[in-house]
Each structure stands twice: as structure tokens, then as C-alpha cells.
Amino acid sequence: MANVITEAVSGATLLIRGARMLTQRPRLFLLGAVPPLIMSVVFAALLVVLITQLGTIITAITGFAAGWAEAVRTTFRVLAGAGVLGVTLLVMIISFSTLTMALGAPIYDKISEAVDADLPGGLPETGESWASSVPRALKQSVILISISLAAALPLFLAQFIPIVGQTAVPVISACFGGWMLCFELIGPSFERRGQPRLAQRRAAMQRRRWLALGFAVPCFLLLAIPFLAVVVFPVATAGGVLLTRELLDT
């Protein structure tokens, strides 16, 4: 248990170390803030639309409960509303990170390379150009979003299990969301080390899963706060390089 806590705390400190490294590069930090700012505006608008229409959505999907006792019906619909919001946030954060990485790929590659170059061993050489990596990166992004969507339904249904739905499910959702986010954040630095496949990232993450979760879950939770992603995303990109070095012991 002590090792689990130590690993998780070590993972969380990588985010702090990433922030310190970026403070030395204010220009890169500001450039890295632009893509999440653009995507934050888009996703905030979508979230506002969802919230304003939430009552209509809940009424539509819980129409079968119309004849239930008022107290039971109200409780059920409140749980359904919480479930819809929770699942939507899960999918939106994964989609947000994927689209932000795609929009700002050259910038985040520069941040990742700059951090790598400053660390012992310097910048790894790679034979793959950015242009040739784009189709593969897009395919991987579709896979990650699809997995998130597939997990969304059981997590939504689990919201209706008494006690479990209000305690375990939010924790599971944060851990799952952080795990999926981690694939994106360590992607550039893994690719530079000749390990471009998702399976290679997963194997490395599984070897030190608590370190990976300790880093990625705080990132996931911070990205759930509107517009905080403007600061968090470039910092998390820098932290992803540090995590890669820990996972691959380089």
C-alpha cells in the first residue's frame, strides 16, 4: 500500500515539475495555451447547450418513470441528470484533449522536444516526420474516443446503483478518464523513442500503473474545470515527457 501511495504521489509531482520547466519558456507556454483556449470556447458552448437542455433530455430518457411516485421519480431523474453530466464530461474531456493535441500538434511537439532536450540524455532521434505520423495519430485518436464512448454507457447505468453510483462510479470515471488521457499526453515522447503504437504505451503504463494514474488523474480533474485547460494542457504536455522517461526508465 505504501508503494502505491508513493508511486501515485510521484506521478502527481511530475505535473508540478512540468510547470516549473515551462516557466522557463514563457513563449512556448503562451503558444501552448492557444489551442486549449480555442477548444475551451467551443466545448464550453456545447456544455451550456447541454445544461440548458438537460431537463428535456432527462424527461425524454426517463419517460417510462412518468407514472412513478413523485419522490421516487424525482430521485431517479436527479440521478439520471448526474449520470448524463458525468458521462458527457468524461467523453468531452477525452475528446477535448484529442482535438487540442491535433490542433496544436506542432506546438506540443516543440514543448515536448524542448523538455526532452533539457533532461539528461538529451533529445532522442526519430526517423519519422511529423507529416507521416499524422494519419496514425488520427487513427489512434479515433480509437481512444471510441473506447471512451463504449465505456460511457456502463458508467451511466452504474449511476443508478445505490451508494455505488454515488461513491465508486465517480472514482472509476476519474481513473478511467485519466488513464485514457495519459495515452495522449505521453504520445509525442513515446513516438520520439520509436514506440508509436498504443499497445506500447499501454504496456509501459501497466508496468507502473499507479505512477501513470498519479499523474493523469489530476490532469483529468483539472481539465474538467472550464478554461483551466488553457494553463493545464501545456503543463501536462511537459509532464508527459517526464512520465515517459519514468515509464521507460530513460
N, C-alpha and C positions, 0 to 999 in steps of 0.2 A: 504493500500500500504506500509506504514511504517513497518507493521508487517511482510509482505512478504520479504522486504529487510533485516530486522533484522534476520529473520529465515535463509535466504539464506547466509548471511554473517556468521552467527553462524555455519552453515554447513561447509562453507569453512575453518573456523578456526579449525575444527576437524582434517583436514589434517595436519595443522601446529602442532597441539598438538600431533598427532600421530608421526610426525617426531621427535619431542622433546623426546618423550618416547623411541623411537628406538635408539636415540643417546646414551642412557644409556646402550644399549645392542648391542654393535658393532658386536659381534659374530652372534647373531640372524639376524641382519641386513644383514651381508655378506652372510649368508646361504640363506636368503630370496631373495637375488639378483641373485642367481644361476639359478633357473628355468626361470625367465623372460629373463635372458641373453641367455639361450639356445633357448627359443621360439622367441626371437627377431631376432636371426640369421636366423632361419627358415622363419619367416614371412617377414623379410627384403628381403630375396632371392625371395620369392613369389611376393613381391611388385615390385622388379626390373624386374621380368619376365613380370608382368602386364604392367608396364610402357613402356618397350621395345616393347611390342606387342599391345600397346594401339591404335596406328594408324590402324593396321589391324582389330582390334576388332570393332572400330568405323566405319570403312568403311563397314564392314560386316553388322552391325546392322542398318546402315543408307543408305543401298544400294538404297532404294526407293527414296532418295533425289538426285540421280545422275543427273537427268535432271533439277534440280532447278537452278535458277540464282546463280552465283558463290558466291556472297556476302551472300545471304540467306543460301546457302548450307554450307559455311564455318562457319557462326554463329551457325547454327544448330548443326554442328559436334563438335564445341568447347563446346557447352552446353552439348552435349551427352558425350563428354570426361570428363567434370567436374562431370557430374552425375554418370558415371561409377566409377570414382575415389572416389567420396564421398560415394557412397553406398558400394563400396568394403571396404573402410576404416571402415565404420560403422560395417559391418559384421566381418571384420578381428579383430577389437578391442574386440568385444564381444567374438568371438571365441578364441582370444589370452588370454583373462582373464580366460575363462572357462578351456582351456587346461593348462594354467600356474597353476591355482588352483589345477587341477587334478595332474599335475606332481609334484608339491611341497606341496601336501596336508599335510603331516606330519610336514613340516617346518612351514607352515602358521598356522596350528593348534597350534604349540608351540608359535609362535608370538602372536596369538590371546589370548591364555591362559595366557601368561606372562603379557600382558597388562591388562587383566581382573583381574589377581591376585593382581596387584598393585593398583587397584582402590578400593574405598570404597565398602564394602560388600564382597570383595574377589572373588574367582573363584567359579562360580556356579557348582553344582554337576550335572552330567548327567549319566543316566544308559545305554546309547548307546555307544558301542565300535566303534572305527574308522572303523574296518573291516565291521561291519554290516551297517554302513552308506554309504559305497561306492556305492552299487547298486542304492540306492535312489539318491545320489548326481549325478551319471552319467545320470540317467533318467531326473533329473531336468536340467542338463546342455543341454541335447538334446532338451528339451522343450524351454529353453531360446534362443538357437541358431535358432530353427525353427521359433520362433516368430520374431526374428531379420530378418531372411530371408523373412518371409511373409511381413514385413514392408518395406523391401528394394525396392520392385517394385513400390508401390505408391510414395515413396520418390524420386525414379529415374524419374518417369513420371512427378512429380511436378516440377522438374528442368526446364522443358520446358515452364512453365507458366511465362510470362514476369513479371519482378520485384519480384513477389512472389518467383519464383525459385531461385533468387539470394540473397534474403534477409531472408524471413521467413523459407525456407526449411533448410538452414544450421543450424539455431537456433533450429528448430524442431528436426533435426537429432541429434544435440548435446544433447538436453534434453532427447530424446528417448534413445540414446546410454548410457547416464549417468544413466537413470532410470534402464535399463536392467543390467548395470554393478553393480549397487547398490545391486541387488539381490545376486550377487556372493560375494561381499565384506562383507555383514553382515551375510552370511550363517553360518559360523562356530559358531559365538557368539549366534545366534538365536537357533541353534541346542543344544548348551550347556544349554539353558534355556527351553528345552523341547518343542521348536516350530520349527520343522524341515520342515514344509510344505511351499511351495512357497506362498500359499494363506495367510498364517500367516504373512509372510514378507510383502506382498503387502498391507494387511490391515494396518499394522503399518506404512508403508511408506506413505500411502494415508492420514493418520491422520495428518502427518506433512510433507506434500509433498515438501514444499519449503526448509525445513531443509535437507531432503534427496537429493534434486536436488542441493542445495548449496554445498553439499559435493561431490556428484557423478559426476556432470558435469565437474568441474575442473579436477577430476581424469581421466575422459574420454578424455578430450582435451590433457592432459599431456601424456597420453598413446598413443596418435596419433603421438607423436614426436619420431622418431626412436631411440631406445636404452635408452631413458629416463625412460622407464618402469623398467629398472634394479634398479633404485632408487625409482621410484614412487610406484611400486607394494607392496613391504614390508611395506612402509609407509601407503599406502591406506588400507592394512590389519589391521594395528594398528588403523587407523582412523575408520575402520568399527566397531571395538569394541566400541569405544566412541559413534558412531552414534547409535548403538544398545541400549546402555544404555539410550540415549536421547529418542529414539523412544518408548522404553518400560518403561521409567521413573524408572530405577533401579539404 
